Amino acid sequence: MLEFYVNYSINSGATPKRVQVGPFNNVALATNQRAMIENSSGISHCWVGISRDDTRQLLEAETPRIMQFVPAASAA
């Protein structure tokens, strides 16, 4: 099953923060979230993707708290 993520940049300070929201289990939910985010001030490069990017901060969908995403340990 595919998981969808909304990716965007927050243009605050010298270096924009790269943020990701999700996962969403269908593209319609992710697209609705994108529409809300991209109309906020200071947001740029907003798109829906299907991969979790560990270079981005992951924003929990349920709360406004930003947390650092820690990838799961790969099975050896």
C-alpha positions in Angstrom: 0.0 0.0 0.0 1.3 3.4 -0.9 1.7 6.1 1.7 1.5 9.8 0.6 3.4 12.7 2.1 3.1 16.5 1.7 6.5 18.1 1.4 7.2 21.8 1.7 9.7 24.5 2.8 9.1 27.0 5.5 11.0 30.2 4.5 12.0 31.5 7.9 15.5 32.6 8.6 18.5 32.2 6.4 17.9 28.5 5.7 14.4 27.3 4.9 13.2 24.3 6.9 12.3 21.3 4.9 9.1 19.7 6.4 7.0 16.7 5.6 3.5 15.8 6.8 2.1 12.3 6.7 1.7 9.6 6.0 -1.7 9.7 4.4 -3.2 6.4 3.0 -4.7 8.0 -0.1 -3.8 10.9 -2.4 -7.1 12.8 -1.8 -6.3 13.2 1.9 -2.7 14.3 1.0 -4.0 16.8 -1.6 -6.5 18.3 0.9 -3.7 18.8 3.4 -1.5 20.3 0.7 -4.2 22.8 -0.2 -4.4 24.0 3.4 -0.6 24.2 3.8 0.3 26.0 0.5 -2.1 28.9 1.3 -0.1 29.7 4.5 2.4 32.5 4.5 6.0 31.7 4.3 5.5 28.3 2.5 7.1 27.4 -0.8 7.8 24.3 -2.9 4.7 22.4 -1.7 4.0 19.0 -3.3 2.6 15.5 -2.6 5.1 12.6 -2.8 5.1 8.9 -2.0 8.4 8.6 -0.2 9.5 9.4 3.4 12.5 11.6 3.2 14.8 11.3 6.2 16.4 14.7 5.5 13.2 16.4 6.3 11.5 17.0 9.6 8.3 15.0 9.9 5.3 17.0 11.1 2.8 14.8 13.0 -0.6 15.2 11.3 -2.5 15.1 14.6 -0.6 17.9 16.4 1.2 21.1 15.3 4.4 19.9 17.0 7.4 19.3 14.6 9.5 16.3 15.4 12.6 14.9 13.9 12.0 11.8 11.8 14.2 8.9 12.7 14.2 6.1 10.1 13.6 2.6 11.3 16.6 0.4 11.6 16.9 -1.8 8.5 16.8 -5.6 9.0 20.3 -7.1 8.6 
